[in-house]
Amino acid sequence: MTDKIKYYLDENANKAIADGLRRRNIDVTTTVEVGLISASDKEQLSFAHSQNRIIVTQDRDFVKLHYLGWEHSGIVYCIKESRSIGEILRGLILIWEILTPKEISGKVEYI
């Protein structure tokens, strides 16, 4: 199997998204599961990067950190309430299917 993307869902992401990804055998963890609820955005981004995980968020502050030059393994951003859970899930699955960790590293993908 080729190197595949691993996701890290921040605290704004709905648990159903993690459940849907897991049903498709996609590696995902959440802020709650790693005990980082209420951690700063910088701490979240650093954790995700240390684990080579793509952060999935609806918090535009992560996009700001990207433009400020913070190192990261990739960010998937969706404007809050602009997409259904199913649409977000389909977008994440598509990204997982077509991109490698190397291709998304340091970049922002928008859903």
N, C-alpha and C positions, 0 to 999 in steps of 0.2 A: 504494500500500500504506500502511496506517495505521502509526503508530508502534508498534513491537513491542518486547517485553521482550527484553533480552539477559542471558544468565546468566554467572555466574562461579562455578565449582565449586572449593571449597576442597580442601585436600590430603586430607581424609577421604573425599571422593566417589570412587566407583569410575569408572575410565576408561570403562567400558562405558556409563555414563550420558551422558558427553559424546559418545561415538560415536553413540548412539541419537538424541540431539538433532540432531546434525549430519546424520544420514540424513534428517531431517525439515526440513532447511534452517533450523534454529533457531540463532541466533548464540550461541555458547558459547565460553568460554575457561577455562583451568584454572590453578591455582596453579603447577603445573609449567611450563606453557607461558609464563607471564609471569615466571618466575624468582623467585617469592616463597615457595618452600619454606622453612619454619622462620621466616618473618616472623611478627610478633606478630599477634594477632587484630585489634588496632586498626589496624595497617598494612594488613592484608587488607581490612578494612571500608572504610578510607579509599581504597584503590586501587579497589575495586569501585565506590564512590560517584563517584570521579573519572571513571570510565569509563561512568557511568550503567548499571551492571550490578547485577543482583539476585544476591546471594550465596546459594549453595546449600550447606548444611552439615548435619552431624550433631553439631556441637560446640555444646553449650548455652551456652557462654561468649558467643557472638554474640547470643543472646537476652538475656543479662544486659546486654550493652552497649546493646542497644535500650532496655531499661528504665532504664538509667542516662542515657539521653538522647543517645547518640551518633547523629549524623546519618548516614543511609544511604539508598540507593536502593531498599531492600527486602531482606528476608531470607526464604528458604524453609528451614524447619527440619524435619528428620526425626529422630526418636529412633533412635539407632544400633541396627541389627539388628532394627528393628521392621517394616520393609518390605523386600520383594524389590527387585532392580534394576528389574524390570518395573513394579512398583507406583510406585516413585519416578519413573520415566520417564513413566508415564501421568499422575501428578500434575503434573509439570513441564509437560507438553504441555497439559494442561487449563488451568493457570495462564496459559501463553503464549497460548492461544486466547481466553480470556475477559477477561483484565485488560490494561490499558495500563500503561506505566511510571509514569504519573502516579497511577494508582489504587493501585499497590503501594508507591510511594515512602514511606519512613518506617514501613512496616508489616511485620509478621511473618505469614507464611502457614505453616501446619503441614500436613505430609503424614503 
